[in-house]
């Protein structure tokens, strides 16, 4: 990387997002954003009465991505800071990450045989302001798996499922939960990597 390029910072503590960027060989640093997401979610109406076909999902994912990027960017004004977030909706109801394994089990039982939507937001900030953002929705349909399969899945996957809003990890055994996926694979994992890399190239931060 030439000395004239801006440093790239990932404003996230997500191991999956970091691994996606490492896999793509993007040079970056990690500076997690210290952000109370619950405040912003309450302001945007994180519930079934939120406006819009998919509730507050699209607005929350984008607002959180921008807020994370801008918060870290204010501390590192010369860098290009990446903020990302993901919200899951079934109908108009938004879901946060499950608090424990029982909540994960209940959620997966409620979602089986149904289609849900993952709202992926990513933003780039510099000098404390968003300079680019992208929204990427993905539709996922779970198969009607048995309770026995669900128990075996959770035992195999373990507490790692609690780091996913959907209580699944598509890159591993979680793939067995689904019968159809319509969306960007990287966005489902938590980071719309292809449009992000295109913008980083346009800004001169990656080789063209």
C-alpha positions in Angstrom: 0.0 0.0 0.0 1.4 3.4 -1.0 2.1 6.0 1.7 -0.5 8.4 0.2 -3.4 6.1 1.0 -5.7 6.6 3.9 -5.7 3.9 6.6 -8.7 1.7 6.8 -10.4 1.0 10.1 -13.2 -1.5 10.9 -15.4 0.0 13.6 -16.5 -3.4 14.8 -15.5 -6.1 17.1 -17.1 -8.8 15.0 -14.8 -11.7 14.3 -16.8 -12.6 11.2 -16.5 -9.2 9.6 -12.8 -9.1 10.4 -12.3 -12.5 8.8 -14.1 -11.5 5.7 -11.8 -8.5 5.3 -8.7 -10.6 6.0 -9.8 -13.2 3.5 -10.1 -10.4 0.9 -6.7 -9.2 1.9 -7.9 -5.7 2.7 -5.3 -3.9 5.0 -7.2 -2.6 8.1 -7.1 -2.0 11.8 -9.9 -2.8 14.3 -11.3 -0.1 16.5 -14.7 -1.2 17.9 -17.3 1.6 18.2 -18.4 2.1 21.8 -22.0 2.8 21.0 -25.2 2.1 23.0 -27.3 0.6 20.2 -30.5 0.3 22.3 -30.9 4.1 22.4 -30.9 4.5 18.7 -33.2 1.5 18.2 -35.8 3.0 20.6 -35.7 6.3 18.8 -36.3 4.5 15.4 -39.1 2.4 16.8 -37.8 -1.2 17.1 -41.1 -2.9 17.2 -44.1 -4.2 15.1 -45.7 -0.8 15.0 -42.8 0.8 13.2 -43.6 2.4 9.8 -42.7 0.7 6.5 -43.2 -2.8 5.0 -40.4 -4.3 7.1 -40.8 -2.1 10.2 -37.7 -0.2 11.3 -35.3 -2.8 10.0 -33.8 -0.9 7.0 -33.6 2.4 9.0 -32.0 0.8 12.0 -29.3 -1.1 10.1 -28.3 2.0 8.2 -28.4 4.4 11.1 -26.3 2.0 13.3 -23.7 1.5 10.5 -23.4 5.3 10.0 -23.3 6.0 13.8 -20.5 3.4 14.3 -18.4 4.7 11.4 -18.8 8.4 12.4 -18.0 7.7 16.1 -14.7 6.1 15.4 -14.0 8.5 12.5 -14.2 11.4 14.9 -11.3 9.9 16.8 -9.3 8.9 13.6 -10.2 11.7 11.2 -7.7 10.9 8.5 -8.7 7.2 8.2 -11.5 5.6 6.2 -13.7 4.1 8.8 -16.1 1.2 8.1 -19.3 0.8 10.1 -21.6 -2.1 9.6 -24.8 -3.4 11.2 -27.4 -6.1 10.6 -31.0 -6.3 11.6 -33.4 -9.2 11.2 -37.1 -8.9 10.7 -40.0 -11.3 10.4 -42.8 -9.3 9.1 -42.5 -5.9 10.7 -40.9 -7.1 14.0 -37.2 -6.5 14.5 -35.0 -9.0 16.4 -31.8 -8.5 18.4 -29.2 -11.1 19.1 -30.5 -13.9 21.4 -29.6 -13.4 25.0 -29.1 -17.1 25.8 -29.4 -20.6 24.2 -33.1 -21.0 25.2 -34.0 -17.8 23.4 -32.0 -19.0 20.4 -33.9 -22.2 20.4 -37.2 -20.5 20.7 -36.4 -18.1 17.8 -35.3 -20.9 15.5 -38.5 -22.8 16.2 -40.5 -19.7 15.4 -38.7 -19.1 12.2 -38.6 -22.6 10.8 -40.7 -23.0 7.6 -40.8 -19.2 7.2 -39.0 -16.5 5.3 -37.3 -13.7 7.0 -35.3 -10.7 6.0 -31.8 -9.6 7.0 -31.1 -5.9 6.6 -27.4 -5.2 6.0 -26.0 -1.7 6.3 -22.5 -0.5 5.7 -21.0 3.0 5.8 -17.7 4.7 5.2 -16.9 7.8 7.3 -14.0 10.3 7.2 -13.4 13.2 9.5 -16.4 12.3 11.5 -18.9 12.3 8.6 -20.4 9.6 6.4 -19.1 9.8 2.9 -20.7 6.7 1.5 -23.3 4.1 2.6 -25.0 1.0 1.2 -28.1 -1.0 2.1 -28.2 -4.7 1.3 -31.3 -6.8 2.0 -31.3 -10.6 1.9 -34.3 -13.0 2.0 -33.8 -16.3 3.8 -36.2 -19.2 4.1 -35.7 -21.8 6.7 -36.7 -25.4 6.1 -39.2 -27.1 8.4 -36.6 -29.0 10.5 -37.5 -31.3 13.4 -37.0 -30.5 17.1 -34.4 -33.3 17.2 -32.4 -31.6 14.4 -32.7 -28.3 16.2 -31.4 -29.7 19.4 -28.5 -31.4 17.7 -27.7 -28.2 15.8 -27.5 -26.1 18.9 -25.4 -28.6 20.7 -22.9 -28.7 17.8 -22.9 -24.9 17.2 -22.8 -24.0 20.8 -22.8 -20.5 22.3 -21.3 -19.0 19.1 -24.9 -18.8 17.7 -25.5 -16.0 20.3 -23.2 -13.7 18.2 -25.6 -13.9 15.3 -28.9 -12.0 15.2 -30.5 -15.0 13.6 -28.9 -17.6 15.9 -27.3 -19.3 12.9 -23.9 -19.2 11.2 -24.4 -19.7 7.5 -20.7 -20.3 6.8 -20.8 -23.5 8.9 -23.5 -25.9 10.1 -26.1 -23.2 10.0 -26.4 -23.7 6.3 -28.3 -26.9 7.1 -31.2 -24.8 8.5 -32.2 -23.3 5.1 -34.0 -24.3 2.0 -33.6 -21.1 0.0 -31.5 -17.9 0.2 -31.9 -14.9 -2.0 -29.2 -12.4 -1.3 -25.5 -11.5 -1.1 -23.5 -14.2 0.8 -21.1 -11.7 2.4 -23.9 -9.4 3.4 -25.7 -12.3 5.2 -22.5 -12.9 7.1 -22.5 -9.3 8.2 -20.6 -7.2 5.7 -21.6 -6.3 2.1 -18.1 -6.8 0.9 -18.3 -6.3 -2.9 -19.9 -2.8 -2.9 -17.6 -1.9 0.0 -14.5 -2.9 -2.0 -15.8 -1.1 -5.1 -16.0 2.1 -3.1 -12.6 1.7 -1.5 -11.1 1.3 -5.0 -12.9 4.4 -6.2 -11.4 6.3 -3.2 -8.0 5.0 -4.0 -7.7 2.9 -0.8 -7.4 -0.4 -2.8 -5.6 -1.3 -6.0 -7.7 -1.1 -9.1 
